Amino acid sequence: MQTVEERRKRGPQTPLIRLRDIHKAFGDHQVIRGFDLELYEGENVVIIGKSGSGKSVLLKCIVRLLQADKGQIEVLGHNLEAIDQYSLDQLRVDVGFLFQGSALYDSMTVRENLEFPLRRHPERMGEEAEEKLIREALDSVGLGSAIDLMPEELSGGMKRRIALARTLILKPKVILYDEPTSGLDPITSKEIIQLIMDIQEKYNTAALIITHDMDCARVISNRVVILVEGTNYAEGTYEELYRSEDPKVQAFFK
């Protein structure tokens, strides 16, 4: 996992994701108010904020599940406002999204859940190639034996692993994690955190992670962004922010 100092030594880089002056409101409720962020190759950036502060909204804007009201979003060199639906679908292949709560299809087996993104891929592949990718994705999360199970037969931690396997199956360059440890017991949370780190190292993915779990933020992050009142209020390493004397920053570390 690339450290901030290592990235600085490498000199100027083009960010994989760049957010500039992002605004998003729902009716009269302004959720995001001029948010800026850059995500670079080989790093994990964690966004923390209070419940309802707009963290999930930001992730959904990045893949255009929601439309930002104002601002510019660039993903892998593409301006989201300037591309058509076909180009957006192509781009989404390179951006994995792990939904909060896993979001598996209850009526599908594990195999069928993993087949789903492959069959929506703009370039279809043969059954043998699909089977190889499914097996590889399941093995990467340690659940090869679960291939024919239904979601109702899986524990919460297993569902999260299967959802992660589904995210990995198209080998994305960037993964967006929405509360990856939410609702899990402490032991399972640690397993998921380690799995995310292993995946980052194995596939060299960059990740944007939103979480309430400060242990997750401490272990997994290269940088931490604190979302306060819809803005990027503070940014730095976990240790830098932990030592901050700003009361709004310290509120997250008490």
Secondary structure as GFF3:
##gff-version 3
##sequence-region A 1 254
A	DSSP	alpha_helix	4	9	.	.	.	ID=ss1
A	DSSP	beta_strand	17	26	.	.	.	ID=ss2
A	DSSP	beta_strand	29	39	.	.	.	ID=ss3
A	DSSP	beta_strand	44	49	.	.	.	ID=ss4
A	DSSP	alpha_helix	55	62	.	.	.	ID=ss5
A	DSSP	beta_strand	70	75	.	.	.	ID=ss6
A	DSSP	beta_strand	78	79	.	.	.	ID=ss7
A	DSSP	three_ten_helix	80	82	.	.	.	ID=ss8
A	DSSP	alpha_helix	85	93	.	.	.	ID=ss9
A	DSSP	beta_strand	95	98	.	.	.	ID=ss10
A	DSSP	alpha_helix	110	119	.	.	.	ID=ss11
A	DSSP	alpha_helix	127	140	.	.	.	ID=ss12
A	DSSP	three_ten_helix	144	146	.	.	.	ID=ss13
A	DSSP	three_ten_helix	151	153	.	.	.	ID=ss14
A	DSSP	alpha_helix	156	168	.	.	.	ID=ss15
A	DSSP	beta_strand	174	178	.	.	.	ID=ss16
A	DSSP	alpha_helix	186	203	.	.	.	ID=ss17
A	DSSP	beta_strand	206	210	.	.	.	ID=ss18
A	DSSP	alpha_helix	214	220	.	.	.	ID=ss19
A	DSSP	beta_strand	223	228	.	.	.	ID=ss20
A	DSSP	beta_strand	231	236	.	.	.	ID=ss21
A	DSSP	alpha_helix	238	242	.	.	.	ID=ss22
A	DSSP	alpha_helix	247	250	.	.	.	ID=ss23
###
